[in-house]
Amino acid sequence: MSQFFMHKKVDLVNEAIEGILLSTSWHNLSRLDLGDEIRVVVRSDWDKSKVALISGGGSGHEPAHAGFVGKGMLTAAVCGDIFASPSVDAVLSAIINVTGDAGCLLIVKNYTGDRLNFGLAAEKAKKLGYKVELVMVQDDIALPDNPQPRGIAGTVLVHKIAGYAAEQGKPLSAVKALAQQTIEATSSIGLAFGTCHIPGEKRDDRVREGHSELGMGIHGEPGVVTLDTQNSRKISSIMTDKLAQMLPDGKQSLLLINNLGGFSQLELALLTREVLQSPLAARITHLIGPATLVSALDMKGFSLSLLALEPHFLEALSAPVQVMGWVPMYDFAPVSLQTATAPLSELEVTPSQDKAVAEVVKRITQTLIELESDLNALDAKVGDGDTGSTFAAGAKKIQRGLREHQLPLAELSVLLALVGEQLSTVMGGSSGVLMSILFTAAGQRVDEGYELPEALMYGLERMKHYGGAQPGHRTMIDALEPALWALVAGQTMQDAADAAKKGADATAQMSSAKAGRSAYLNQQSLHGVKDPGAFAVEQVFAALAKP
């Protein structure tokens, strides 16, 4: 069964709606008091003098649809069960409770259940004497041969533009015409790495690891094709190419970037960059998002909606609203770089060659680069899962200098100082600073005439002094210090590798950590897991000990 934050599944939607009502800063929402089965969120400040806008559908797409109820957008939202259309009675209840002489417009996403329930409710309302019109949003272009395109994230653009017209006091015919014009000008396409978790149901794992599904529906319905990639650049290129084909010649556009629920802010930022680096960007003048507007519970995916612009669209989209779910439109402007002054290095570096030193540098850096995934996986158990990436970033920087013959390999003191300087720049968090302290101090010692093992041990002492960790604290020091002592004592590299492994193994049996991210974890979480930094030291010395 899927994990889901809730008390009882049967109460989930009703209790979530209550949470929405409690969290609006305008205090302008109410729910029709018609029992638990009729879930209609309405504007509490509505006076029926203008055209009412009603939308809705299954729950699980939050903030759609209740999050768009308020001045300037919807008058009412009719909420069904998770991914299930609301009943005819629920829709009819919304109509008769918010519709005045000006009439109402139903904005419906093109799904069979919504078409039938909203459609029948409209016919019943007309029979009762209400002026009711209906528009069907069908912006999904992922399935080109589908005679009934689905309504997805572009629906909120219809809410906003039609909502503006209604707020201005336009007649029902004009509001409907503008809504229909918006529908015809909107194209959307989505993609997901996996389906969503429906409360109480088993997850559908049809999308294999490392793959993605183009056109997956907002209820987890199969899309048009499975792509054997999750590469941001490839995916963005495919999707923007398809959207560009839908844009009429000579038209500028607005782009809406929608999170389907499971994309992190970091991924959304990258997505925005990739889309706005594509050829389509030349025809984009305005943006909305990235934001969660029409979600699919926790689906790890996103959708892009393109609106072919008309001047009156921009006026409607820029108008202020009093709703929870809307995010402001803004002008698209390319990234600009500000002139800056970089810190000056005090090092005077002249590239030089030394085959033996080059081999050591190559072994160390290559080992850390190859360990990236293993170290991240290990760190995910006892830290924040980035140790491998942090060490690999530093290793790649040094290896690039080696490959491009930019390192002072014949001047060991300068090489150590340069490594210390570069690691502090490319390695994030505390690791980069600690490594920089070690190598910088070691370089100073070599410059004073000390042998390399003694110099590295001095660097370690400086690192311990500033970092606060000591042997037994369950850090890389538990492997690094015994290995360096072996070298100081004149033992072989294999002896040093053995000492590093013994120290790293010991960290897996330590009941607690007194430094680093592991210090926040309990004994149960740490037991049996090597410290990632200590494991990295172990593997580096093992590589150096090879013939």
C-alpha positions as CSV (number, residue, x, y, z in Angstrom):
1,M,0.0,0.0,0.0
2,S,1.2,3.5,-0.7
3,Q,2.2,5.8,2.1
4,F,0.0,8.9,2.4
5,F,-0.3,11.5,5.2
6,M,-3.9,11.2,6.3
7,H,-6.1,10.2,9.2
8,K,-8.8,8.2,7.4
9,K,-9.1,7.8,3.6
10,V,-12.8,8.4,3.8
11,D,-12.3,11.8,5.4
12,L,-9.3,12.9,3.4
13,V,-10.9,15.2,0.9
14,N,-13.3,16.8,3.3
15,E,-10.6,17.5,5.8
16,A,-8.2,18.9,3.2
17,I,-11.0,21.3,2.0
18,E,-11.3,22.5,5.5
19,G,-7.6,23.1,5.6
20,I,-7.9,25.2,2.4
21,L,-10.7,27.3,3.9
22,L,-8.6,27.9,7.0
23,S,-5.4,28.9,5.2
24,T,-6.6,31.6,2.8
25,S,-5.3,35.0,3.8
26,W,-8.4,36.9,2.4
27,H,-10.9,34.8,4.5
28,N,-13.1,34.9,1.4
29,L,-14.0,31.2,1.1
30,S,-16.8,29.1,2.4
31,R,-18.2,25.7,1.8
32,L,-21.9,25.0,1.0
33,D,-23.5,23.4,3.9
34,L,-25.0,20.4,2.1
35,G,-23.4,17.4,3.9
36,D,-20.2,15.6,3.5
37,E,-21.0,14.2,0.0
38,I,-21.5,17.7,-1.6
39,R,-18.1,19.5,-1.6
40,V,-18.5,22.9,-3.1
41,V,-16.1,25.7,-2.2
42,V,-17.6,29.2,-2.9
43,R,-16.7,32.8,-2.6
44,S,-18.1,34.1,0.6
45,D,-18.0,37.7,-0.8
46,W,-20.1,36.8,-3.9
47,D,-23.2,38.9,-4.6
48,K,-24.5,37.2,-7.8
49,S,-24.5,40.4,-9.8
50,K,-21.9,39.2,-12.2
51,V,-21.3,36.1,-14.3
52,A,-20.4,33.2,-12.1
53,L,-17.5,30.9,-13.0
54,I,-17.6,27.3,-11.8
55,S,-15.0,24.7,-12.3
56,G,-13.9,21.5,-10.6
57,G,-13.2,17.9,-10.9
58,G,-11.5,15.2,-9.0
59,S,-9.4,16.1,-5.9
60,G,-5.7,15.4,-5.9
61,H,-4.9,18.3,-8.4
62,E,-4.4,21.0,-5.7
63,P,-4.3,23.9,-5.7
64,A,-6.8,23.2,-8.6
65,H,-9.6,23.8,-8.2
66,A,-10.5,25.3,-4.8
67,G,-7.2,27.2,-4.8
68,F,-8.5,29.4,-7.7
69,V,-11.7,30.4,-6.0
70,G,-11.8,34.1,-5.2
71,K,-12.1,37.6,-6.6
72,G,-10.8,37.7,-10.2
73,M,-11.1,34.0,-10.9
74,L,-13.6,31.3,-10.0
75,T,-16.8,31.8,-8.1
76,A,-17.1,28.1,-7.0
77,A,-15.1,24.9,-7.3
78,V,-16.8,21.5,-7.1
79,C,-14.6,18.8,-5.6
80,G,-14.9,15.1,-6.2
81,D,-13.2,12.3,-4.6
82,I,-9.5,11.6,-5.5
83,F,-9.4,11.7,-9.3
84,A,-13.1,11.2,-9.5
85,S,-15.6,13.6,-11.1
86,P,-18.0,15.3,-8.7
87,S,-21.6,14.2,-9.0
88,V,-24.3,15.8,-11.0
89,D,-26.0,16.9,-7.8
90,A,-22.8,18.5,-6.5
91,V,-22.4,20.5,-9.7
92,L,-26.1,21.5,-9.8
93,S,-25.8,22.6,-6.2
94,A,-23.0,24.9,-7.1
95,I,-24.9,26.4,-10.0
96,I,-28.1,27.2,-8.2
97,N,-26.3,28.6,-5.2
98,V,-24.0,31.1,-7.0
99,T,-25.8,31.9,-10.2
100,G,-27.8,35.2,-10.5
101,D,-29.5,36.9,-13.5
102,A,-26.1,37.3,-15.3
103,G,-25.8,33.5,-15.5
104,C,-22.8,31.2,-15.1
105,L,-20.0,29.6,-17.1
106,L,-18.8,26.1,-16.4
107,I,-15.1,25.5,-17.2
108,V,-14.6,21.8,-17.6
109,K,-11.5,19.7,-18.2
110,N,-12.1,17.2,-21.1
111,Y,-12.5,13.9,-19.3
112,T,-15.5,11.6,-19.7
113,G,-16.7,11.8,-16.1
114,D,-16.5,15.6,-16.0
115,R,-18.1,16.1,-19.4
116,L,-21.1,13.9,-18.3
117,N,-21.6,15.2,-14.8
118,F,-21.1,18.9,-15.6
119,G,-23.0,18.6,-18.8
120,L,-26.1,17.0,-17.2
121,A,-26.0,19.4,-14.4
122,A,-25.9,22.3,-16.9
123,E,-29.0,20.9,-18.7
124,K,-30.9,20.4,-15.4
125,A,-30.0,24.0,-14.4
126,K,-31.3,25.4,-17.7
127,K,-34.5,23.5,-17.2
128,L,-34.8,25.3,-13.9
129,G,-34.4,28.6,-15.6
130,Y,-30.7,29.4,-15.1
131,K,-28.6,30.8,-17.8
132,V,-25.7,28.3,-18.1
133,E,-22.9,27.9,-20.7
134,L,-20.1,25.4,-20.7
135,V,-16.6,25.4,-22.3
136,M,-14.4,22.3,-22.5
137,V,-10.6,22.7,-22.0
138,Q,-8.6,20.3,-24.1
139,D,-5.1,21.7,-24.2
140,D,-3.1,18.4,-24.0
141,I,-1.2,17.9,-27.3
142,A,0.8,14.8,-26.2
143,L,-1.6,12.4,-28.0
144,P,-2.0,13.9,-31.5
145,D,-4.4,11.3,-32.7
146,N,-6.8,11.6,-29.7
147,P,-10.1,13.0,-30.9
148,Q,-10.8,14.1,-27.3
149,P,-7.6,15.9,-26.0
150,R,-7.4,16.0,-22.3
151,G,-7.6,19.2,-20.2
152,I,-4.5,19.8,-18.0
153,A,-2.6,22.7,-16.6
154,G,-3.7,25.2,-19.3
155,T,-7.1,25.1,-17.6
156,V,-5.9,27.7,-15.0
157,L,-5.2,30.2,-17.8
158,V,-8.8,29.9,-18.8
159,H,-9.8,30.4,-15.2
160,K,-7.8,33.6,-15.0
161,I,-8.7,35.2,-18.3
162,A,-12.4,34.3,-18.1
163,G,-12.4,35.3,-14.4
164,Y,-11.1,38.8,-15.4
165,A,-13.8,39.3,-17.9
166,A,-16.5,38.2,-15.4
167,E,-15.0,40.5,-12.8
168,Q,-15.2,43.4,-15.2
169,G,-18.9,42.8,-15.6
170,K,-18.9,41.4,-19.1
171,P,-22.0,39.5,-20.2
172,L,-22.1,35.7,-20.3
173,S,-21.7,35.5,-24.0
174,A,-18.5,37.6,-23.9
175,V,-17.1,35.7,-21.0
176,K,-17.7,32.4,-22.8
177,A,-16.2,33.7,-26.0
178,L,-13.1,34.8,-24.3
179,A,-12.8,31.5,-22.5
180,Q,-13.1,29.6,-25.7
181,Q,-10.6,31.9,-27.4
182,T,-8.1,31.1,-24.6
183,I,-8.8,27.4,-24.9
184,E,-8.0,27.5,-28.7
185,A,-4.8,29.4,-28.1
186,T,-3.5,27.0,-25.4
187,S,-1.3,24.0,-25.8
188,S,0.2,21.8,-23.1
189,I,2.4,18.8,-22.7
190,G,3.6,16.9,-19.7
191,L,6.2,14.3,-18.7
192,A,6.8,12.2,-15.6
193,F,9.4,9.9,-14.2
194,G,6.7,7.8,-12.5
195,T,3.1,7.7,-11.6
196,C,1.6,9.2,-8.4
197,H,0.7,7.5,-5.1
198,I,-3.1,7.3,-4.8
199,P,-4.1,7.0,-1.2
200,G,-4.6,3.4,-0.2
201,E,-3.6,1.9,-3.6
202,K,-0.5,0.1,-4.8
203,R,1.8,2.3,-6.9
204,D,2.0,1.6,-10.6
205,D,5.8,1.2,-11.3
206,R,5.5,0.8,-15.1
207,V,8.1,3.5,-15.8
208,R,11.5,1.9,-15.3
209,E,14.3,3.5,-13.5
210,G,16.2,6.1,-15.6
211,H,13.2,6.4,-18.0
212,S,10.4,8.9,-18.4
213,E,6.9,8.9,-19.9
214,L,6.0,11.7,-22.3
215,G,2.3,12.7,-22.1
216,M,1.5,10.9,-18.8
217,G,-2.0,12.0,-17.7
218,I,-2.6,13.9,-14.5
219,H,-4.3,10.8,-13.1
220,G,-1.3,8.6,-14.1
221,E,-2.8,7.5,-17.4
222,P,-0.3,6.2,-19.9
223,G,1.3,8.8,-22.2
224,V,2.3,8.6,-25.8
225,V,5.9,7.2,-25.5
226,T,8.4,6.0,-22.9
227,L,11.7,7.8,-23.2
228,D,14.9,6.0,-22.2
229,T,16.2,9.1,-20.5
230,Q,15.8,11.5,-17.7
231,N,18.3,14.0,-19.1
232,S,17.0,17.5,-18.6
233,R,18.3,18.9,-21.9
234,K,17.0,16.1,-24.1
235,I,13.6,16.1,-22.5
236,S,13.2,19.9,-22.7
237,S,14.2,19.8,-26.4
238,I,11.6,17.2,-27.2
239,M,8.8,19.0,-25.4
240,T,9.6,22.5,-26.6
241,D,9.8,21.3,-30.2
242,K,6.3,19.9,-29.9
243,L,4.9,23.1,-28.4
244,A,6.6,25.2,-31.0
245,Q,4.7,23.4,-33.7
246,M,1.4,24.5,-32.2
247,L,2.3,28.2,-32.1
248,P,0.8,30.1,-35.1
249,D,3.3,32.0,-37.3
250,G,4.2,35.4,-36.0
251,K,2.6,34.9,-32.6
252,Q,4.5,35.6,-29.3
253,S,3.6,33.4,-26.4
254,L,3.3,33.0,-22.6
255,L,4.8,29.9,-21.0
256,L,3.4,28.3,-17.9
257,I,5.7,25.9,-16.1
258,N,3.7,23.6,-13.9
259,N,5.0,21.2,-11.2
260,L,2.9,18.0,-11.2
261,G,3.7,17.6,-7.5
262,G,7.0,15.8,-7.0
263,F,9.6,18.0,-8.6
264,S,12.0,19.8,-6.2
265,Q,12.6,23.5,-6.5
266,L,16.1,22.7,-7.7
267,E,14.8,20.6,-10.6
268,L,12.2,23.3,-11.5
269,A,14.9,25.9,-11.6
270,L,16.9,23.7,-14.0
271,L,13.8,23.0,-16.1
272,T,13.2,26.7,-16.4
273,R,16.7,27.3,-17.6
274,E,16.6,24.4,-20.1
275,V,13.3,25.6,-21.6
276,L,14.5,29.2,-21.9
277,Q,17.7,28.0,-23.6
278,S,15.6,26.3,-26.3
279,P,14.7,27.8,-29.7
280,L,11.2,28.3,-28.4
281,A,12.5,31.0,-26.0
282,A,12.7,33.4,-28.9
283,R,8.9,33.5,-29.1
284,I,8.3,33.7,-25.3
285,T,7.6,37.1,-23.9
286,H,6.0,36.3,-20.6
287,L,6.2,33.5,-17.9
288,I,4.1,32.0,-15.2
289,G,5.9,29.7,-12.7
290,P,7.6,27.4,-12.2
291,A,4.9,26.6,-9.7
292,T,2.4,23.9,-8.7
293,L,-0.9,24.9,-10.2
294,V,-2.5,21.7,-11.4
295,S,-0.8,18.8,-9.7
296,A,-1.2,15.0,-9.8
297,L,-0.8,14.3,-6.1
298,D,3.0,13.6,-5.7
299,M,3.8,12.7,-9.4
300,K,7.4,13.4,-10.1
301,G,7.0,15.3,-13.3
302,F,6.0,18.6,-14.9
303,S,4.0,20.1,-17.7
304,L,4.6,23.1,-20.0
305,S,1.7,25.2,-21.3
306,L,2.0,27.7,-24.2
307,L,-0.5,30.4,-24.8
308,A,-0.5,32.2,-28.1
309,L,-0.8,35.8,-26.9
310,E,-3.4,38.5,-27.7
311,P,-3.1,41.9,-26.1
312,H,-6.3,41.4,-24.1
313,F,-4.9,38.2,-22.7
314,L,-2.0,40.1,-21.1
315,E,-4.4,42.6,-19.5
316,A,-6.4,39.8,-18.0
317,L,-3.4,37.7,-16.8
318,S,-1.7,40.6,-15.1
319,A,-4.8,41.7,-13.1
320,P,-4.6,41.1,-9.4
321,V,-6.7,38.4,-7.8
322,Q,-7.6,37.2,-4.3
323,V,-7.0,33.4,-4.6
324,M,-4.5,31.0,-3.0
325,G,-3.2,29.1,-5.9
326,W,-2.4,31.8,-8.5
327,V,1.2,33.1,-9.1
328,P,1.9,36.4,-10.9
329,M,2.8,36.6,-14.5
330,Y,6.1,38.3,-15.3
331,D,8.1,39.4,-18.3
332,F,10.8,37.1,-19.7
333,A,14.2,38.7,-19.5
334,P,17.5,36.9,-20.4
335,V,20.1,36.3,-17.7
336,S,22.6,39.1,-17.3
337,L,26.0,38.9,-15.6
338,Q,27.2,41.7,-13.4
339,T,30.9,42.7,-13.6
340,A,32.7,41.5,-10.6
341,T,36.2,41.4,-9.1
342,A,37.5,37.9,-8.4
343,P,39.7,37.3,-5.3
344,L,43.4,37.4,-6.3
345,S,45.5,34.3,-5.7
346,E,48.8,34.9,-3.9
347,L,50.2,31.8,-5.5
348,E,52.7,32.1,-8.3
349,V,52.1,28.9,-10.2
350,T,54.4,27.7,-13.1
351,P,53.2,24.4,-14.6
352,S,55.8,21.7,-14.4
353,Q,56.0,17.9,-14.9
354,D,56.9,15.0,-12.7
355,K,55.7,11.5,-13.8
356,A,55.7,10.0,-10.3
357,V,53.7,12.8,-8.8
358,A,51.4,12.9,-11.8
359,E,50.6,9.2,-11.2
360,V,49.8,9.8,-7.6
361,V,47.5,12.7,-8.4
362,K,45.8,10.6,-11.1
363,R,45.2,7.6,-8.8
364,I,43.8,9.8,-6.1
365,T,41.5,11.8,-8.3
366,Q,40.3,8.9,-10.4
367,T,39.5,6.8,-7.3
368,L,37.3,9.6,-5.8
369,I,35.5,10.2,-9.1
370,E,34.7,6.5,-9.5
371,L,33.5,6.4,-5.9
372,E,30.9,9.2,-6.3
373,S,27.8,7.0,-6.4
374,D,29.0,4.6,-3.7
375,L,29.9,7.4,-1.3
376,N,26.6,9.2,-1.9
377,A,24.7,6.0,-1.2
378,L,26.7,5.5,2.0
379,D,26.3,9.1,3.1
380,A,22.6,8.9,2.5
381,K,22.4,6.5,5.4
382,V,24.3,8.7,7.9
383,G,24.4,12.2,6.4
384,D,22.9,14.2,3.6
385,G,23.9,12.0,0.7
386,D,26.4,14.3,-1.0
387,T,29.8,13.2,0.1
388,G,30.6,11.4,-3.1
389,S,29.5,14.4,-5.2
390,T,31.6,16.8,-3.0
391,F,34.8,14.7,-3.3
392,A,34.2,14.0,-7.0
393,A,33.8,17.8,-7.7
394,G,37.2,18.5,-6.1
395,A,38.8,15.5,-7.8
396,K,37.5,16.5,-11.2
397,K,38.9,20.0,-10.7
398,I,42.4,18.7,-9.9
399,Q,42.3,16.1,-12.6
400,R,41.4,18.7,-15.2
401,G,44.5,20.7,-14.2
402,L,46.5,17.5,-14.6
403,R,45.1,16.7,-18.0
404,E,45.7,20.2,-19.3
405,H,49.3,20.3,-17.9
406,Q,48.5,23.2,-15.6
407,L,49.8,21.8,-12.3
408,P,53.2,22.5,-10.7
409,L,54.0,18.8,-10.3
410,A,57.7,19.4,-9.8
411,E,57.2,21.9,-7.0
412,L,55.4,19.9,-4.2
413,S,54.9,22.8,-1.8
414,V,53.2,24.9,-4.5
415,L,51.2,21.9,-5.7
416,L,49.8,21.3,-2.2
417,A,49.0,25.0,-1.8
418,L,47.3,25.1,-5.2
419,V,45.2,22.0,-4.4
420,G,44.2,23.6,-1.1
421,E,43.2,26.8,-2.8
422,Q,41.1,25.0,-5.6
423,L,39.4,22.6,-3.2
424,S,38.0,25.5,-1.1
425,T,36.4,26.8,-4.3
426,V,34.8,23.7,-5.8
427,M,34.0,21.5,-2.8
428,G,30.9,22.6,-1.0
429,G,30.1,22.6,2.7
430,S,32.7,22.0,5.4
431,S,34.6,19.3,3.4
432,G,36.2,21.8,1.0
433,V,37.3,24.1,3.8
434,L,38.8,21.2,5.8
435,M,40.6,19.7,2.9
436,S,41.9,23.2,2.0
437,I,43.3,23.6,5.5
438,L,45.0,20.3,5.4
439,F,46.7,20.8,2.0
440,T,47.5,24.5,2.6
441,A,49.2,23.8,5.9
442,A,51.0,20.8,4.4
443,G,52.3,22.9,1.6
444,Q,53.7,25.4,4.0
445,R,55.5,22.6,5.9
446,V,57.0,21.2,2.7
447,D,58.2,24.7,1.8
448,E,59.9,24.8,5.2
449,G,61.9,21.6,4.4
450,Y,59.7,18.9,6.0
451,E,59.2,15.6,4.3
452,L,55.8,14.9,2.8
453,P,54.4,12.5,5.5
454,E,55.3,15.0,8.3
455,A,53.9,17.8,6.3
456,L,50.6,16.0,5.8
457,M,50.4,15.1,9.4
458,Y,50.9,18.8,10.3
459,G,48.1,19.6,7.9
460,L,45.9,17.0,9.6
461,E,46.6,18.6,13.0
462,R,45.5,22.0,11.7
463,M,42.4,20.4,10.2
464,K,41.6,18.9,13.6
465,H,42.3,22.1,15.4
466,Y,39.8,24.2,13.3
467,G,37.3,21.4,12.5
468,G,37.0,20.1,16.1
469,A,37.0,16.4,15.2
470,Q,39.4,13.9,16.8
471,P,40.1,10.2,16.5
472,G,37.1,8.3,17.7
473,H,34.6,10.9,16.6
474,R,33.5,8.8,13.6
475,T,35.0,10.9,10.8
476,M,37.6,10.5,8.1
477,I,40.2,11.3,10.7
478,D,39.7,7.8,12.1
479,A,41.2,6.4,8.8
480,L,43.5,9.3,7.8
481,E,45.4,9.7,11.0
482,P,46.6,6.0,11.4
483,A,47.5,5.9,7.7
484,L,49.6,9.0,8.0
485,W,51.3,7.8,11.2
486,A,52.3,4.7,9.3
487,L,54.0,6.8,6.6
488,V,55.7,9.1,9.2
489,A,57.1,5.9,10.8
490,G,58.6,4.9,7.5
491,Q,56.3,2.0,6.8
492,T,55.1,1.0,3.3
493,M,52.1,2.4,1.5
494,Q,50.5,-1.0,1.9
495,D,50.9,-0.6,5.7
496,A,49.3,2.8,5.5
497,A,46.4,1.3,3.4
498,D,45.9,-1.4,6.0
499,A,45.9,1.1,8.8
500,A,43.3,3.2,6.9
501,K,41.1,0.2,6.3
502,K,41.3,-0.7,10.0
503,G,40.3,2.8,11.0
504,A,37.5,3.0,8.5
505,D,36.1,-0.4,9.7
506,A,36.2,0.8,13.2
507,T,33.8,3.7,12.4
508,A,31.0,1.2,11.6
509,Q,31.1,-0.1,15.2
510,M,31.2,3.3,16.9
511,S,28.0,3.9,18.8
512,S,27.9,7.6,18.2
513,A,29.4,10.4,16.2
514,K,30.7,13.6,17.7
515,A,31.3,15.6,14.5
516,G,29.8,16.0,11.1
517,R,26.2,15.3,10.0
518,S,26.3,11.8,11.6
519,A,26.4,13.6,15.0
520,Y,22.7,14.3,14.6
521,L,21.8,10.6,14.2
522,N,21.1,7.9,16.8
523,Q,23.0,4.7,17.5
524,Q,20.5,2.6,15.5
525,S,21.0,4.6,12.4
526,L,24.8,4.5,12.6
527,H,25.3,0.9,13.5
528,G,27.1,-1.1,10.9
529,V,27.7,1.8,8.5
530,K,31.2,3.1,7.8
531,D,31.7,6.8,7.8
532,P,31.8,7.9,4.2
533,G,34.8,10.1,4.6
534,A,36.7,7.3,6.3
535,F,35.7,4.9,3.5
536,A,37.0,7.4,0.9
537,V,40.4,7.6,2.7
538,E,40.5,3.8,2.8
539,Q,39.9,3.5,-0.9
540,V,42.4,6.2,-1.8
541,F,45.2,4.6,0.2
542,A,44.2,1.2,-1.3
543,A,44.6,2.7,-4.8
544,L,48.0,4.2,-3.9
545,A,49.3,0.9,-2.5
546,K,48.7,-0.9,-5.8
547,P,51.9,-1.7,-7.8
